[in-house]
Amino acid sequence: MYKTDLEIAQEAKLQPITEIAKKAGIPESELELYGNVKTKVSLDVLKNAEAKEDGKLILVTAINPTRAGEGKSTTTVGLVDAFNQIGKKAMVALREPSLGPVFGIKGGAAGGGYAQVVPMEDINLHFTGDMHAITTCNNLISACLDNHLHQGNELQIDKDRVVFKRVLDMNDRVLRQVVVGLGPKANGVERHDGFTITVASEIMAVLCLANSLMDLKERIGKILVAYNVEGQPVYVADLGIAGACAMVMKDAIKPNLVQTLENNPVLIHGGPFANIAHGCNSVLATRTCLKLADYVITEAGFGADLGAEKFLDIKCREANLKPNAVVIVATIRALKQHGNVAYEDLQTENVEAMLEGCCNLAKHIETIQAFGLPYVVAINEFATDTQAEVEALQTWCKRNNHPMSLSQVWAKGGEGAVDLANQLVELVEQENNYKPLYDLDASIEDKILTIAKTCYGAKDVHYTDEAKAQIAMFTQHGWDKLAICMAKVPSSLTDDAKICGAPKDFTITIRELRPSLGAGFIVALTGSVMTMPGLPKVPAANRMDIDEDGNITGLF
Amino acid sequence: MYKTDLEIAQEAKLQPITEIAKKAGIPESELELYGNVKTKVSLDVLKNAEAKEDGKLILVTAINPTRAGEGKSTTTVGLVDAFNQIGKKAMVALREPSLGPVFGIKGGAAGGGYAQVVPMEDINLHFTGDMHAITTCNNLISACLDNHLHQGNELQIDKDRVVFKRVLDMNDRVLRQVVVGLGPKANGVERHDGFTITVASEIMAVLCLANSLMDLKERIGKILVAYNVEGQPVYVADLGIAGACAMVMKDAIKPNLVQTLENNPVLIHGGPFANIAHGCNSVLATRTCLKLADYVITEAGFGADLGAEKFLDIKCREANLKPNAVVIVATIRALKQHGNVAYEDLQTENVEAMLEGCCNLAKHIETIQAFGLPYVVAINEFATDTQAEVEALQTWCKRNNHPMSLSQVWAKGGEGAVDLANQLVELVEQENNYKPLYDLDASIEDKILTIAKTCYGAKDVHYTDEAKAQIAMFTQHGWDKLAICMAKVPSSLTDDAKICGAPKDFTITIRELRPSLGAGFIVALTGSVMTMPGLPKVPAANRMDIDEDGNITGLF
């Protein structure tokens, strides 16, 4: 019987976080400890290192995952341990887990097996409170907006055109569509509203894209909250609370330092989902790592069609980051799924189906090539993989000239990715032609079409009438020069969750667009993707418990 | 021009919290630091001191306050500094501020002037995340409940008889009455719901009344969430998530140590409002202080009709605490208000009106006498008080044989309450006849009548038909032997906010009752009291800001 992630994490020998900080080159005076094994890191660390040259930036992405995930975080965490094992100074920048999936299907999310970040329980629960600060900041805006409507509505806000929603860091489907302000007049103005999960909020996006506290304040001020009765936009700044919002975020803006099971430094900061948001940890965490380490490994959520595309088109452009190499994680299990094997049968050997599913891997490789970046395929080994399957995949990679490495970090920790790390040390020295896929100057439709063709393999994009009207209106307001943040199901290259492999000649449908003016992008919602998940029949919460001594079970 | 509370707090010379802990006798191994000036304190501190004798317990209460407050926290904080100045080992146990009032009317709440708790900004914002943990725990229950309705409803919950509400730590009136689950079937089951402010939630109440993490888990399991189609109660335990809820609260259950401006130790933990909840900090914080210090000062919210009554009838009974003395805080301003002076005119000298308003003070003194406790009146001096007014009040106290002291802690810190502290040192040595007002065995109506007559001066209690039906139903379920937690406006002894002084022969109306089975009391809502406040026309949030260096303004 294997140990659970939680059991392995609980056996870890953690070093005091002050020691980890020392290893990373962060002076103790720049720390704000949260207990002995977590700490906030002052933004001065980055400021004081401005003149220093950046380390090499490695992105970890994946193919379209099964619902268990491809092990991107696991690979990322194992990689930093591997780099340190081969004597290189490396750090990781990761996203913070959301409580929604923790209580929902997934349980904890901080790597897995012997490639984890610890303290696992804290990271998965409240951590240092960043998510809660975002929730508070967001809902302060909503409360002030509805209060404005109630107290005379000086800004003449059209109550039926409020676009800013409330949030909770919870999977809670009944909050998707609500009516607020029912009852007597003292209960405020009645209107339709809805809740989004915190990680899909624009506050989360601006936290992750901000360069400083003042930049954060300015971006929050620019967030569109509603239109007035004349159809003109109303912003957070118009409500007069951008300062209060920035104040609420004063600690949340500082990256969090923790460690891997092998005691290497990790910054975990910000956690937008990659299906319904831009899917990357904060710019501040990535940039801080780049000043502190020679090799920085980071991940972007889900497959290269989602996280990597947004990392390369949105985050790197916005923050002027120059990525040096990409790791594309694939599992035998997911490849079999893309070869049409049912989820229940993924544990059974099926070389043929796996080879058929390699079309999905090939498509994501194409995507990375389109961005002009060197890559290596990491086969993330599962205990259920057979030798025949692994060998067949290795052969497939060789035959198609794809650099490849077998990653065994789940079972072996850093040792399991030494070969991968060695390959990356060479790969990052290659000159590369990284360039975002589209120019910001292109039209909204052209930008979306470029993404859909290049990264999904679609032949065309269909717009609902609502979406068409929105594009016309946004263009009128001059918002068409922003980046695009696609919202799409993660399991398929298409906008239909059930379609596997690498289909061609399909059309994706844009249902709705939402301007995120503080973040600097337009969210394009495809198919039926939701910004507030629901809980499964038996939520993960039902297996969780804690005993008298504070020992947690069931959080895995 | 006076300095603001925030300016005074920002000038404070804070000691490292490890030094404050040492002063309090808490070993460093029992701390979990949050930065350098805040720390969680392990529950082992209390456990390891079980055999030690308790210190003396002093409750600070007040008359019915003006909307600016009577300065109870200020007096409480000043008192601990005064006790330390006269060489006594003293500690304070206080409630945590809620973000609702911080962004609403009141601004920050951690004492005032030179009697404050610091770091003021952190305490008033996210502090150590306790409020956020309560919000999460509460909303996890709601999400799982609605998920249960959606996923087949095995427990046969009647969707129109769900009694457990969602919460946010925000003043947000439009959330009082909402409809959730609108839209397609995938959005869950449509039903009426509402949000309560976090500090009025039962999770907050059980946190404040729990004796241990296991007690907390058990109490959460006993919380009533709904009735099934047969009218039988459904509890959190039936949803199978009491363990997950306790896990969410694993850090929140530990008291927080901070310091006064004069570097004396303060535990701040739990913060139920006293108008709509039971109004006292956690039992664990109070009991920990009693083991560490010889004199423990604590406060209960609003006037003696609300906070003190619940402290003495609910908290002390439940936790088996023996209070030794009571401080009744009065201000000249509030007394004038009770003498029918308008809020705008309170700064103008008016001895006659003040003496007329002393009937309110007299009533609260009677209440404390009814509990069998010795007391001292603390006149909390304001800069606008005139000498004639102060002397007239002193004379009134002397003439009526009420022990009294002029407290100048706002202007002078601990020095301003040395006389009060000296009086208390003698007072706590008196034998007292403390006894809760009512027996738990009495009927719900009898218990409410006892409180209304003794503490409010009412002659009778009127019940709406809804309330009558609830009492019958609760009695049938055997819930009539619980304590009563009155919810009432704080500004008046009656259930009408505008009635000042000490009226007689009035009737209060009980509109609705809510069973808090985990907390162990029935909440009785009088008049039109709301469990979700609203924001004022110009919220305090609008004056708040933060600069590049993290300096906060407008939080006062």
Contacts between the chains, C-beta under 8 A, distances in Angstrom:
chain1	res1	chain2	res2	distance
A	32	B	35	4.5
A	32	B	36	7.7
A	33	B	33	4.9
A	33	B	34	7.5
A	33	B	35	6.4
A	33	B	36	7.8
A	34	B	33	7.4
A	34	B	34	5.6
A	34	B	35	7.7
A	35	B	32	4.5
A	35	B	33	6.4
A	35	B	34	7.7
A	35	B	40	7.9
A	36	B	32	7.7
A	36	B	33	7.8
A	40	B	35	7.8
A	99	B	136	6.4
A	103	B	140	6.0
A	103	B	143	7.5
A	103	B	244	6.8
A	125	B	247	7.3
A	125	B	248	6.7
A	125	B	250	7.6
A	126	B	129	5.3
A	126	B	132	6.6
A	126	B	133	6.0
A	126	B	136	7.4
A	126	B	248	7.9
A	126	B	251	6.9
A	129	B	126	5.3
A	129	B	129	4.6
A	129	B	132	6.3
A	132	B	126	6.6
A	132	B	129	6.3
A	132	B	132	3.6
A	132	B	135	7.7
A	132	B	136	7.6
A	133	B	126	6.0
A	135	B	132	7.7
A	136	B	99	6.4
A	136	B	126	7.4
A	136	B	132	7.6
A	136	B	169	7.2
A	136	B	170	7.4
A	139	B	168	5.9
A	139	B	170	5.4
A	139	B	172	7.1
A	140	B	99	8.0
A	140	B	103	6.0
A	140	B	170	6.6
A	140	B	541	6.3
A	142	B	172	7.3
A	143	B	103	7.5
A	143	B	170	5.2
A	143	B	171	6.5
A	143	B	172	4.1
A	143	B	535	6.1
A	144	B	535	6.8
A	144	B	539	6.1
A	144	B	541	6.3
A	144	B	542	7.9
A	146	B	172	6.9
A	146	B	173	7.4
A	146	B	174	4.4
A	147	B	172	8.0
A	147	B	173	7.4
A	147	B	534	6.9
A	147	B	535	4.1
A	147	B	539	6.6
A	150	B	173	6.9
A	150	B	174	7.5
A	150	B	534	7.4
A	151	B	537	4.7
A	152	B	537	7.6
A	168	B	139	5.9
A	169	B	136	7.2
A	170	B	136	7.4
A	170	B	139	5.4
A	170	B	140	6.6
A	170	B	143	5.2
A	171	B	143	6.5
A	172	B	139	7.1
A	172	B	142	7.3
A	172	B	143	4.0
A	172	B	146	6.9
A	172	B	147	8.0
A	173	B	146	7.4
A	173	B	147	7.4
A	173	B	150	6.9
A	173	B	181	7.7
A	173	B	186	6.9
A	173	B	187	5.5
A	173	B	188	4.6
A	174	B	146	4.4
A	174	B	150	7.5
A	174	B	180	4.1
A	174	B	181	4.0
A	174	B	187	6.4
A	174	B	188	3.8
A	174	B	189	7.0
A	174	B	190	7.9
A	174	B	191	7.9
A	174	B	193	8.0
A	175	B	180	6.0
A	176	B	182	7.9
A	176	B	183	6.2
A	176	B	187	4.8
A	176	B	188	8.0
A	177	B	181	7.7
A	177	B	182	3.9
A	177	B	183	4.0
A	177	B	187	5.7
A	178	B	178	5.1
A	178	B	179	6.2
A	178	B	180	5.1
A	178	B	181	8.0
A	178	B	182	6.3
A	179	B	178	6.2
A	179	B	179	4.6
A	179	B	182	6.6
A	180	B	174	4.1
A	180	B	175	6.0
A	180	B	178	5.1
A	181	B	173	7.7
A	181	B	174	4.0
A	181	B	177	7.7
A	181	B	178	8.0
A	182	B	176	7.9
A	182	B	177	3.9
A	182	B	178	6.3
A	182	B	179	6.7
A	182	B	192	7.8
A	183	B	176	6.2
A	183	B	177	3.9
A	186	B	173	7.0
A	186	B	534	7.4
A	187	B	173	5.5
A	187	B	174	6.4
A	187	B	176	4.8
A	187	B	177	5.7
A	188	B	173	4.6
A	188	B	174	3.8
A	188	B	176	8.0
A	188	B	534	7.1
A	189	B	174	7.0
A	190	B	174	7.9
A	191	B	174	7.9
A	192	B	182	7.8
A	193	B	174	8.0
A	212	B	548	7.3
A	213	B	546	6.9
A	213	B	548	6.4
A	213	B	550	6.8
A	214	B	547	7.9
A	214	B	548	5.2
A	217	B	546	7.3
A	240	B	542	4.6
A	241	B	539	7.7
A	241	B	541	5.0
A	241	B	542	6.0
A	241	B	544	7.8
A	243	B	544	5.6
A	243	B	545	3.2
A	243	B	546	6.3
A	243	B	554	7.5
A	244	B	103	6.8
A	244	B	541	4.0
A	244	B	542	7.2
A	244	B	544	4.0
A	244	B	545	7.3
A	244	B	554	7.8
A	246	B	545	7.6
A	246	B	546	5.1
A	247	B	125	7.2
A	247	B	544	5.4
A	247	B	545	6.8
A	247	B	546	4.3
A	247	B	552	5.6
A	247	B	555	7.2
A	248	B	125	6.6
A	248	B	126	7.9
A	250	B	125	7.6
A	250	B	546	5.8
A	250	B	550	5.7
A	250	B	552	7.5
A	251	B	126	6.9
A	534	B	147	6.9
A	534	B	150	7.5
A	534	B	186	7.4
A	534	B	188	7.1
A	535	B	143	6.1
A	535	B	144	6.8
A	535	B	147	4.1
A	537	B	151	4.6
A	537	B	152	7.6
A	539	B	144	6.1
A	539	B	147	6.6
A	539	B	241	7.7
A	541	B	140	6.3
A	541	B	144	6.3
A	541	B	241	5.0
A	541	B	244	3.9
A	542	B	144	7.9
A	542	B	240	4.6
A	542	B	241	6.0
A	542	B	244	7.2
A	544	B	241	7.8
A	544	B	243	5.6
A	544	B	244	4.0
A	544	B	247	5.4
A	545	B	243	3.2
A	545	B	244	7.3
A	545	B	246	7.6
A	545	B	247	6.8
A	546	B	213	6.9
A	546	B	217	7.3
A	546	B	243	6.3
A	546	B	246	5.1
A	546	B	247	4.3
A	546	B	250	5.8
A	547	B	214	7.9
A	548	B	212	7.3
A	548	B	213	6.4
A	548	B	214	5.2
A	550	B	213	6.8
A	550	B	250	5.7
A	552	B	247	5.6
A	552	B	250	7.5
A	554	B	243	7.4
A	554	B	244	7.8
A	555	B	247	7.2
